[in-house]
Amino acid sequence: TSGQVLTSGGSGASATWADAGGGQWKKLTSGTATSGQDMVVTTSLLDSTYVAYKLEYYLAYATGNGTLYLYQYHDGAYASDTNYNYNIVYSNENAGTFTRSGGNSGAGVPIMYFSSAREIQGEIKIWRPYETGYAPLWTSASTAMRATMTDGCVSICQGQGHYTETGGVKTPTGFKLYAGDTIGYANWQLYGLT
């Protein structure tokens, strides 16, 4: 049975199917996009069912280059305003050093900060998005390549951020990724940690 494991019933007993134990990533949803700028992952799957959520994604721009941002979904809408706090560390076109950046009034959580990225892939996690005592933290690790891939330029970006607003914590029930140019092809899978 999907998502289950065979369990021994002991000496002389038949094996049976059982739910897997904790500590497993369970696939919740997946999607693709071949146009526009939005990669809508979910509006309702982030809740207390799982202790953590992980998104694996791949994006190729149609013809241009661009950045990639995350907008969380709460109170029935995507928050695309400037109430995100964030910090990132990134390399820019195979630079020998990394650059640090951060802010307290960003429009989204930066997932890939390199603006000449043609192809991007990576992973995004959020632990306990249902917490109300603090703003749940999005973390990401991504790599990107330029359009002229033959020159060997690779960019690396690691970041974290959260949504904050006067009046209390906004717990996300979903999120989307927003591409800085038209999507040629995108694919993503969302997992929950048991």
N, C-alpha and C positions, 0 to 999 in steps of 0.2 A: 504494500500500500504506500502511496506517495507520502514522503516525509516520515515514515516509520522505519523501525529496524527489527530484525529477527531476534527474538529473545529465547534463550534456552529454558525449557521447563524442568531441567534436571535429568538425571539418569533415567532412560526409558521413556521419557515424556516427549511429546512432539513440540517442536519450536512454534512459537506464536508471534504474530506481529504486535508491536507495542510502540507507543510514542517515544521518540528519542529524548534523552535527558537534556538538562539545561546546558547552556553554553554553545548552542548551535545557531548559526545564521539561517533563517527561514526566508525564502523568497516570497515577497508579498505582491509585487506588481512589476511590470516592465513596460517600456514604451519606446517609440521611435518618432522621429520628426524628419521631414524632408523639405521644409519651407518655413517661413516666418522667423521669429526670434525667440519664441518661448518653448521650453522643454517642461511641460506641466507634469510633475511627478505624482502628486496627490494633494487633495484638499482635506482628507479625513482619516488617513491611516495612522498618523502619529498620535498615540494615546498611551495608556498605562499597560497595554497588553504585553509590550516588550520593554526591556530595560534600555535598549539602544537601537538605533536605526542606522543603516549604512546604505549609501548610494554609490554604485559604480557606474561610470558614464564614459562615453566617447562622443566627440563632436568634430565634424569637419565643416568648415564654412563653404558656401556655394562658390563664391569667387573672391570675396574680400577677406579681411583679417579682423580680429577683434578680441575683446576681453570677455570674461564670463562672470556673472554675478548671481547670487542666490537671494530670492525674496521669500520670506516666510509667509504662510497663510494663517491668519487668526481673525477672530471676530467676523467671519464670513467674507474676507477679502484678502488679496495679496497686499502686503505692506511694501510699497515702492517709494515711500517717503525717505527722509534723511534722518531717521531715528536709529541707525545702526552704529554700534561701536565695533571697531575691527583693528586687527594688526596682522601684518603679513611680512614674510621674508621671501624674496624672489631674486632670481638671476635674470639678467636681460641679455639675450642673444649670446649665450656661452661666456658671459663675463666671468673673469677670474674671481670675482667677489660677489657677495650677496648684498642686497639693499633691504633695509628695514623701513617700514612705513606703517602708519596707523592713523586713526582718527575717531572722532566721537560724533560725527554727523554725516556718515556715509549713506549713500543711496543703495542699500543692499550690502551683502557680505561679498567681498571680492574673492572669487574662486581661482581665476587666472588673471593676473594683473598685466601681463605682457600684451600690448595692444597690436603687435604684428603676428599674433598666433594664427595659423591656418588650421591646424589640427590640435585638439586638446583631449587629454584623457586623465582620469583621476578618480578619487574617492572622497566622499563627504560623510562625516558621522555627526550624530547628535545623541547624547546620553540623556535619559530621563526628561524628555521634552514636556512632560506633564507637570514638572515642578513649578510651584508658585512662589517659593521663597527667594528665588534668584532667576535671572534671565537665562534660559537654556542656551548652551554654547554650541555653535556650529564649528567643526574643524574640517580642514580640507588639505589634501596633498595632490598636486596636479603637475603634469608635464605638458609642454607644447612645442610644436615645430613651426617654422615659418613656411611660406608658400614655396620658396626655393629650397626644398629639403636637401638638395645636393651640397649645400655649403656647410652642413653639419651643425647648424645652430639649434640648440635645445634650450628651452627655458624651464625652470623649476619654480614652483610657487607653493608655499605652505602658509596657511592662514587660519585665523579663527575670528569669530565675531558673534554678536548677539543683538537682538532687537531690544531697545529700551525706550521707554516713554514715560513722561510724567503721569502719575496716576496708577502705577503698578506694572507688574510683570505681565507680558502678553505671551501665553503659552501657545506654541504653534500646533496646528492639527495637520499641516501640510506645507508644501513648498514647491517652488519652480526654479529653474535656472533660466536666466535671461542672457542671450547671446548678443555680443556687440555688433553683429552683422547678420546677414541672411544665412540660415542653416542650409547646408547642402545635404548632410546626413547626420543624425544623432541617434544614439541608442543608450538606454539606461535600464538598470535593475535596482529595485529597492528591497532591502532585507531587514528583518527584525531579529534581535538577539534574544533567545529564550533564557 
